[in-house]
Amino acid sequence: MLIREARPEDAEEIITVMKNAEESNFMLFSPGERKLEPKQLVVFIEKISKKFNSAIFIAEIETKIVGYLIVQGDTPSRVAHRAYIVIGIHSDFRGRGIGTALFSKLDDWAKGKSMHRLELTVMVANTVGVALYKKMGFEIEGTKRQSLHVNGSYVDEYYMSKLL
């Protein structure tokens, strides 16, 4: 497995993984809701690559992209030490250590950028995701009550963070 930063030419394969991850029904977007086009993602990848405290990492197995991790920082000085994380793994490749590898790469990158705080949200019912995040050092800070509306029901999310 290879973990590396995304390049513009990866856009189509990343979109395939994003769409597959959304089918889990544990992502912000409902399955089929987001209409991503490769050109849009190319622009996003190029924009992210120019920011000091943001990146997109991808996981490749035999040159096939099977996972991604997006880390986005901000520029105001009071929040420049933190970044928000989104991760997705293709369903055919879950349970193979890809999430762990992506988070390990993130840790190295974040420490090299002198980041201090990484944060994410996760649906409370996503027990596999919560277990991964805890394994990688994230802690639950609180519950965002009824923060999402999924399949006709309100769903809670955990707000999780990791201090480096």
HUSULPE-V399348 format. One record per residue. N is the residue number from 1. RES is the residue in three letters. PHI is phi in degrees with one decimal (NA if undefined). PSI is psi as a letter, one per 40 degrees, with the letter a starting at -180 (* if undefined). Layout:
N/RES/PHI/PSI, N/RES/PHI/PSI
//
This chain:
1/MET/NA/h, 2/LEU/-118.3/h, 3/ILE/-112.0/h, 4/ARG/-149.8/i, 5/GLU/-75.3/i, 6/ALA/-69.7/i, 7/ARG/-119.3/i, 8/PRO/-53.0/d, 9/GLU/-70.3/e, 10/ASP/-86.2/e, 11/ALA/-52.4/d, 12/GLU/-61.5/d, 13/GLU/-68.0/d, 14/ILE/-63.9/d, 15/ILE/-60.0/d, 16/THR/-59.4/d, 17/VAL/-68.0/d, 18/MET/-59.6/d, 19/LYS/-62.0/d, 20/ASN/-64.4/d, 21/ALA/-61.8/d, 22/GLU/-66.0/d, 23/GLU/-66.2/e, 24/SER/-67.5/e, 25/ASN/68.8/e, 26/PHE/-108.4/e, 27/MET/-101.2/i, 28/LEU/-61.9/d, 29/PHE/-88.1/h, 30/SER/-70.4/i, 31/PRO/-54.0/h, 32/GLY/79.1/e, 33/GLU/-73.2/d, 34/ARG/-86.9/h, 35/LYS/-107.5/g, 36/LEU/-84.5/h, 37/GLU/-112.9/i, 38/PRO/-52.6/d, 39/LYS/-61.5/d, 40/GLN/-61.8/d, 41/LEU/-69.3/d, 42/VAL/-58.1/d, 43/VAL/-61.6/d, 44/PHE/-62.7/d, 45/ILE/-59.9/d, 46/GLU/-63.6/d, 47/LYS/-64.4/d, 48/ILE/-61.9/d, 49/SER/-64.9/e, 50/LYS/-91.0/e, 51/LYS/-90.1/h, 52/PHE/-62.7/d, 53/ASN/-111.4/f, 54/SER/-142.0/i, 55/ALA/-164.1/i, 56/ILE/-125.3/h, 57/PHE/-106.9/i, 58/ILE/-125.0/i, 59/ALA/-108.6/h, 60/GLU/-118.1/h, 61/ILE/-124.6/h, 62/GLU/50.4/f, 63/THR/65.0/e, 64/LYS/-103.0/h, 65/ILE/-76.2/h, 66/VAL/-122.5/e, 67/GLY/-164.3/i, 68/TYR/-145.3/i, 69/LEU/-140.4/h, 70/ILE/-106.2/h, 71/VAL/-121.6/h, 72/GLN/-123.5/h, 73/GLY/-99.4/i, 74/ASP/-127.8/i, 75/THR/-104.5/d, 76/PRO/-55.8/h, 77/SER/-57.5/d, 78/ARG/-72.6/e, 79/VAL/-124.0/e, 80/ALA/-67.4/e, 81/HIS/-84.8/e, 82/ARG/-122.9/i, 83/ALA/-148.4/i, 84/TYR/-101.5/i, 85/ILE/-114.6/h, 86/VAL/-132.6/h, 87/ILE/-133.6/i, 88/GLY/-147.0/h, 89/ILE/-125.1/h, 90/HIS/-60.9/h, 91/SER/-57.9/d, 92/ASP/-71.0/e, 93/PHE/-123.3/e, 94/ARG/-71.9/i, 95/GLY/80.8/e, 96/ARG/-113.9/e, 97/GLY/85.5/e, 98/ILE/-68.3/d, 99/GLY/-61.1/d, 100/THR/-60.3/d, 101/ALA/-64.7/d, 102/LEU/-64.7/d, 103/PHE/-68.1/d, 104/SER/-64.3/d, 105/LYS/-62.1/d, 106/LEU/-58.0/d, 107/ASP/-58.1/d, 108/ASP/-60.8/d, 109/TRP/-60.9/d, 110/ALA/-62.7/d, 111/LYS/-65.5/d, 112/GLY/-65.5/d, 113/LYS/-96.4/e, 114/SER/59.4/f, 115/MET/-71.3/i, 116/HIS/-115.5/d, 117/ARG/-140.6/h, 118/LEU/-117.2/h, 119/GLU/-141.6/i, 120/LEU/-158.7/i, 121/THR/-122.3/i, 122/VAL/-150.0/h, 123/MET/-61.5/h, 124/VAL/-55.1/d, 125/ALA/-72.9/e, 126/ASN/-82.8/g, 127/THR/-64.7/d, 128/VAL/-67.1/d, 129/GLY/-63.3/d, 130/VAL/-59.1/d, 131/ALA/-62.4/d, 132/LEU/-61.4/d, 133/TYR/-64.0/d, 134/LYS/-63.0/d, 135/LYS/-58.3/d, 136/MET/-89.0/e, 137/GLY/98.0/e, 138/PHE/-80.1/i, 139/GLU/-123.5/i, 140/ILE/-75.6/h, 141/GLU/-95.4/d, 142/GLY/178.2/i, 143/THR/-116.7/h, 144/LYS/-89.2/g, 145/ARG/-68.8/h, 146/GLN/48.0/f, 147/SER/-81.7/e, 148/LEU/-126.0/i, 149/HIS/-116.0/h, 150/VAL/-123.8/h, 151/ASN/50.4/f, 152/GLY/84.5/e, 153/SER/-125.4/i, 154/TYR/-84.1/h, 155/VAL/-126.0/h, 156/ASP/-84.8/i, 157/GLU/-124.9/i, 158/TYR/-88.6/i, 159/TYR/-98.9/h, 160/MET/-122.5/i, 161/SER/-146.9/i, 162/LYS/-139.3/h, 163/LEU/-98.2/h, 164/LEU/-95.0/*
//
